[in-house]
Amino acid sequence: MKRIGSLFYKPSSKNAGEDVPKRWSLFRIIGKALKRTCTALGAMMLLSIAISFFMLYSLGARGPEPLPDEMVLVLKIEDGITEIQTQPSFLDPFPFMQPTVRNVTKALNRAAQDDRVRGLVVHYKGGGMNVAHIQELRPAIKRFRESGKFSKIYASSFADERGGLDQYYFASAFEEIWMQPVGMLSVSGMSVEMPFAKAFLDKIGVRGEFFQREEYKTAMENFTREEISPENKKMLGDMLGNINARMMSGITKDRDINMAELGMLVDKGLLSGEEALEKGLIDRLDYSDILLADIREKVSGDPEDESVELVSLPRYLHGKPQDGSEKFSVGLDVSSDVALIYIVGNIVEMAGTGGNAGADDISAAINDAIQDEAIEAIIVRVDSPGGSPTASETIRRSLVRAQQKGKKVIVSMGPVAASGGYWVAANADYIFALPSTITGSIGVVMGKFELSQLWEKLGVNWDGVQYGANSDLWSANQPFDAAAKERMNALIDVTYDAFLSRVAVGRKIPLEELRTIAKGRAWSGEQAKLNGLVDSLGGLDDALDYTAELLELESRENLKIIRLPRQRGRLEEIIEMLGEQQVKLSFLNKIILWFERVHSSQEDFFESSVYRSDLEYLRQ
């Protein structure tokens, strides 16, 4: 009787009792390894699904957790503040959710008007924060303080590896600064270091061939020079000086300290807790449990009162408002729809993965705003160092079309809006930048890395055929020849002229005057304001205030913000993520089947027609 195997059962061989030596097979080993890899990936997927659905069911069953009648808000910062949330991926289905600038400012603005909120405590655990983000958060913290509520910040130490004057600049906005007794305070000024790798690349036979317009467009000089260029040194020095002066001015006002004395402390750089307390830079050296008792006493009069509720900012933001309704509302009858579109990361044609800003998705979102008659204005939040000129032009053109259809376009610049990040903003009706925003960089750089000397060192000779004098223009195996250089210079001139003309029209700056401002030079937001590249200094809240005024509304509370592209819910993200992985796992499964077929006829496999058909099978 024939014994039939299945997925869960395989019949033993008739010769099971005999000692038959197993034939070693590379294909068998690789096939088993791939099969086990797929099994592990499948288990990870199932675990992720189970956890996700459990969390979603739990949240859906409970709904928003009711907020207490009296509370103190708590925000823990352990890896900085981000612009937008990290999207889940297969390898990281539950990424660490950093607080976003918009959510923190929105929660603080709301809490300032909420009688249930008594105060705010920030537990700062380090991780560094962008100065522009700090400049956006500080006004929200001060508005919160002006409402009569207390604000405290606590850290074990304000001197982690990424700490400096910027950390203290953030802390100085709070009413009280607490630090552990053995902690240290870093108030060192700003500095920039960068590697210059030309000598190393020369040793291994790699050469960077890049063309730039103009002298301050220094993006690739790390690979073409052995030290910083005079132009780059001046540009960075001027920007750092401007940003550092702005921070020191803010600190002296917040802490009521003399500028000259603060300058001496900045030169010292690092202070002990006792020194910082003596100089008035912090208010108290103590421990977190003492801080908790101090908060309880401030709220209820009893330092042992455990009924004082601490509520995290995310919970507060998603909880029910003071009037008990499902959503926070100021109860205003007159409102307007406004689209909020983010351009975050390198600007590319299609986003894919890696945190890039895809022109296809962004232009589609702008088109949705154009088609929606209820949307009266588009606010574009830019945090991008640039990228593809063609992708940047696609986004810019979409915003121009929105203006032609009667939509107002307002740009809010985050930490960076340079090169292509400025290109997309140039035609906006109004541009806001934070004082420390890095913007401008109106210039172009193009080129390639050339490896011919590396191949020579390795004894590798590349040869081939070509059709067209410049068909090998982008080949990394040979340098640009005279004809290729002529083409590169012509193309870079066309791109630079296109950049200049769009900025000149958008900012209403005469072309010759703009040439003196451009030159590929990056500016701080404050410098850009003086040069006419932006209209006002301020963050997203200021852009919302301006938009409300432009639409003749009472305040930003009258704006109904519609985030575009529409943000997927957690379940949608997981389903999309699993859909992508299904394709990957299907391909891996095909590879496994291919290896099994190889093993079954290994001796004559490569001479047979089976080999050809299996290649076609893998290509499906």
NORGI-V46083 format. One line per field, one symbol per residue. ss: DSSP state (h for helix, s for strand, l for the rest). A space follows every 50 residues. Layout:
ss: ???
This chain:
ss: lllllllllllllllllllllllllhhhhhhhhhhhhhhhhhhhhhhhhh hhhhhhhhhhhhllllllllsssssssllllsllllllllllllllllls hhhhhhhhhhhhllllssssssssllllllhhhhhhhhhhhhhhhhllls sssssllsllllllhhhhhhhllllssssllllssslllllllllllhhh hhhhllssssssslllllllhhhhlllllhhhhhhhhhhhhhhhhhhhhh hhhhhlllhhhhhhhhhhlssshhhhhhlllllssllhhhhhhhhhhhhh llllllllsssshhhhhhlllllllllllllllllsssssssssllssll llllllsshhhhhhhhhhhhhlllssssssssssllslhhhhhhhhhhhh hhhhlllssssssssssslhhhhllllllssssllllssslllsssssss lhhhhhhhlllllllllllllllllllllllhhhhhhhhhhhhhhhhhhh hhhhhhhlllhhhhhhhllllssshhhhhhhllllssllhhhhhhhhhhh lllllhhhsssssslllllhhhhhhhhhhhhhhhhhhhhhhhhhhhhhhh llllhhhlhhhhhhhhhhhl
